[in-house]
Amino acid sequence: MYSQNMNYAYGFHTDQGADPNSTEAFEQNLQMTLQHVATLREHARRGLAGIQYAYHVGRNPSQTQLDIAAAKQTLAAIIDLMQKSGVGALPLLEADASGHTEVPTEAQLMEKATKGVQANFEKLKRAQESAAVVANLLGTEHRPQKP
């Protein structure tokens, strides 16, 4: 569905004379990314509904399959767009119903990152502890005890 020239497919242009690092280009690429994310959500929502109601009368499994395929394709396009445009280096902030986007402070971002690192550390620590228990059990000799 997407052409070989991904820049054309996404709608962003890399003109030779224009600065690809300009704030205008970045804002345009960010807006396109957010539009693609909204499209992805819609495809995912329809695919999920198709799965949830698969056995209801009037549901077409082919449509569900198409919705899931479209979601996968849109996700691949978003990933590529974010990598090529530099938008992927920043978190995507969504606007609320009134159109206002609240930008988190540096302290909030730091707290969120710290919590994420701590959660990953705890998960890894539990996995290592479990592995140590298994290793200890495997290392012990199991001899039948005589009464």
Secondary structure by P-SEA (a helix, b strand, c coil): ccccccccccccccccccccccaaaaaaaaaaaaaaaaaaaaaaaaaaaaaaacccccccaaaaaaaaaaaaaaaaaaaaaaaaaccccbbbbbbccccbbbbbcaaaaaaaaaaaaaaaaaaaaaaaaaaaaaaaaaacccccccc
